[in-house]
Amino acid sequence: MSALLLRSQRLLLGDDLNPGELLLRQGRVAAVGPPGSLPASGLPVQDLGDLVLMPGVVDSHVHVNEPGRSEWEGWDSATRAAALGGVTTLVDMPLNAIPVTTSLDALEQKIASTNGKLWIDAGFWGGVVPGNAAELGPMAEAGARGFKCFLCPSGIDEFPEVGAEDLRQVMPLLRAAGVPLLVHAELELPLRQAASGPPQDYQTYLHSRPPEWEDAAVALIVDLVRQTGCPAHIVHLSSAGALALVRGAKAEGLPLSAETCPHYLCLTAEEVPWGDTTYKCAPPIRPAANREALWAALQDGTLDFVVTDHSPCIPALKRLDTGDFMEAWGGIASLQLGLASLWTEARRRGIPLSTLSAWMTAGPARLAGLPQGPLRPGQPADLIAFDPDRSWTVDPAALAHRWPISPWAGRRLTGLLRHSWLRGRQIVQDGALVGPPTGRALRGPTPPATEQP
């Protein structure tokens, strides 16, 4: 299809929803205008009625796990779920694949593993571990968009944590390469009191990873950014106590950014049922007062955007049979539900869809060096048609994730993805995937959009 005209009574342009139309040509937005203003003679036209036509979501924090652990999640299942949830581009984390993406060879293996399996586009983060400094430059040249590290054990032996001296060595290298450092910001400090209590009690787990661990880690990273000038990004921030540190670093002009996740903005520690390990993640979901502070920080710009941190595993590792929070894998599978879950809570708070779109598209794209942003001529025609008024109940059987294990199961959400386009080609129609998969592995500079068959 060389060109397509999309019409909607609610086209998201800037901060407003107004009737309008988009002309798509050669995979990009060619023109934007009010109803009837664009040439339609001889073109196929899709009238979307009252559905909101808006940019596709960019999720820059996803654990796909292929190659090596595709029984946890793989490219086909992950990108199916993403497409059905309104995501048109994801960026994959360097763990928990085998091998972990900490070398040029491992990056090439990961890219090769995507062949023929991508329903949406995918980019790649590399990893920083002790001793791999020599790999970082070549990986950046080969297309790694930045590099993730852990300041505490990652849960995967082959991806060990780094210390301050490791980062003092690598941060100047990343700055020279023009890519950011992404940080899992928890420092394992001595607990004021040892975690005790039944392992099925969520409070036992919550006590074992206190917010002070995050606060100390963020303070360390702010200091290292100040010393090296390397851009750094705090992933999945959950501690309200760290917000003042992020706010202060930004006021100082330091190149620091931070994200949070729907599970920290929509769920609370008080509501976690006894033994329901689907809620376990690291850092943990914290109390309701902490959640309110995150919302305020998101609205005032202290937090930059929202991503899912989709981190699935095989059911046995979630310890669903025993409900043991201390032993269960820490990760929440939510790739298909990020947009709807966040919109449900944002709408309740009176936050407009334009703000949500900026948090879930332009912000993550900016971190990953991707071109997605507000609708305007020249933008990639990565679009979604979203029904912001439709309420529905999450049925695990309807999720396309490899394993339908989720704390969102049975919850009532508002907002449903109806259609999606990748570079102007429709990939979701009436809530169903339209094949074949035509997503791309994004490496190096973002490739130009071309006509899709």
Secondary structure, 3 states (H helix, E strand, C coil): CCEEEEEEEEEEECCEEEEEEEEEECCEEEEEECCCCCCCCCCCEEECCCCEEEECEEEEEECCCCCCCCCCCCHHHHHHHHHHCCEEEEEECCCCCCCCCCCHHHHHHHHHHCCCCCCCEEEECEECCCCCHHHHHHHHHHCCCCEEEECCCCCCCCCCCCCHHHHHHHHHHHHHHCCCEEEECCCCCCCCCCCCCCCCCHHHHHHHCCHHHHHHHHHHHHHHHHHHCCCEEECCCCCHHHHHHHHHHHHCCCCEEEEECHHHHHCCHHHCCCCCHHHCCCCCCCCHHHHHHHHHHHHCCCCCEECCCECCCCHHHHCCCCCCCCCCCCCECCCCCHHHHHHHHHHHCCCCHHHHHHHHHHHHHHHHCCCCCCCCCCCECCEEEEEEEEEEECCHHHCCCCCCCCCCCCCEEEEEEEEEEECCEEEEECCEECCCCCCCECCCCCCCCCCCC
